[in-house]
């Protein structure tokens, strides 16, 4: 993920923890370099140097640069999916509605993107490429993230909170896409706006109040 941040506790008390910590360094180095100069232009030597490890350490953890990037995508989207699921579960535990759960998931997505902007830029860019070795992996992890939103939408329909006419898969993809694109626009062009401000604007879209109707 972004080299200026961490993904949370990894545990460094044993061999497994140390390997996780090393992989974390490699993920952070790779995502930063690839965001700066592209996948093809980034070398394993550069990733190792940025991570502060020997080149052999990269190959000890990953068979190739391609495998490193594929695992980076799995890792990053996995964190996003976990964030969305935690937001949905937290709302459910508080007795909230499914609309409130979707709103909490929007905020969770914004928080994730604010924390990992470089990864998010890479992820969105790779979604539109079809000639990559990791394309099938990307589609799988994308669907895992979207499936979390689909589940909440279906529950909303079952509970009568949402119209039974909505196309659940397309609506879920649209909500995820809305958060990704709006957040990247915020990060790139509207940095003066706060996360709360961006969340409030997207919340209005979610609740169907763009037209001004109450």
Residue pairs with C-beta under 8 A, 6 or more apart in sequence:
1 7
1 24
1 27
1 28
1 31
1 75
1 76
1 79
1 115
1 116
1 118
1 119
2 28
2 31
2 32
2 115
2 116
2 117
2 118
2 119
3 28
3 29
3 31
3 32
3 50
3 118
5 115
5 116
6 24
7 24
7 27
7 75
7 79
10 17
10 20
10 21
10 24
11 17
11 20
12 18
12 20
12 21
19 61
22 51
22 53
22 57
22 61
23 61
23 71
25 51
25 52
25 53
26 47
26 51
26 53
26 57
26 58
26 61
26 62
26 68
27 68
27 71
27 72
27 75
27 76
28 51
29 47
29 48
29 50
29 51
30 42
30 47
30 68
30 69
30 72
31 72
31 76
31 116
31 118
31 119
31 122
32 50
32 118
33 42
33 46
33 47
33 50
34 42
34 69
34 122
35 118
35 119
35 121
35 122
39 65
39 69
42 65
43 65
44 55
44 58
44 59
44 65
45 55
47 58
47 65
47 68
48 54
48 55
48 57
48 58
51 57
51 58
58 65
58 68
61 68
62 68
62 71
66 133
66 134
69 134
70 133
70 134
70 137
72 119
73 123
73 126
73 134
73 137
73 138
73 141
74 137
74 141
76 116
76 119
76 123
77 123
77 141
77 142
77 144
77 145
78 141
78 144
79 112
79 116
80 109
80 112
80 145
81 141
81 144
81 145
81 148
83 108
83 109
83 111
83 112
84 105
84 108
84 109
84 145
84 148
84 149
85 148
86 108
87 101
87 104
87 105
87 107
87 108
88 101
88 104
88 105
88 148
88 151
88 152
90 104
91 97
91 100
91 101
91 104
92 101
96 104
97 156
97 159
97 161
98 152
98 153
98 155
98 156
98 159
98 161
98 162
99 156
99 161
99 162
99 206
99 207
101 152
102 149
102 152
102 153
102 156
102 175
102 206
103 203
103 206
103 207
105 148
105 149
105 152
105 175
106 175
106 179
106 199
106 202
106 203
106 206
107 195
107 199
109 176
109 179
109 180
109 183
110 179
110 183
110 195
110 198
110 199
110 202
111 195
112 120
113 120
113 179
113 180
113 183
113 184
113 187
114 183
114 187
114 195
117 184
117 187
120 180
120 183
120 184
120 187
121 184
123 180
124 180
124 181
124 184
126 132
126 134
126 138
127 138
127 142
129 135
132 138
145 176
146 169
146 172
146 173
146 176
147 172
149 172
149 175
149 176
150 168
150 169
150 172
153 162
153 166
153 168
153 171
153 172
154 168
156 162
157 163
157 164
157 166
157 168
175 206
178 202
178 205
179 202
182 198
182 201
182 202
183 198
186 193
186 198
190 198
204 210
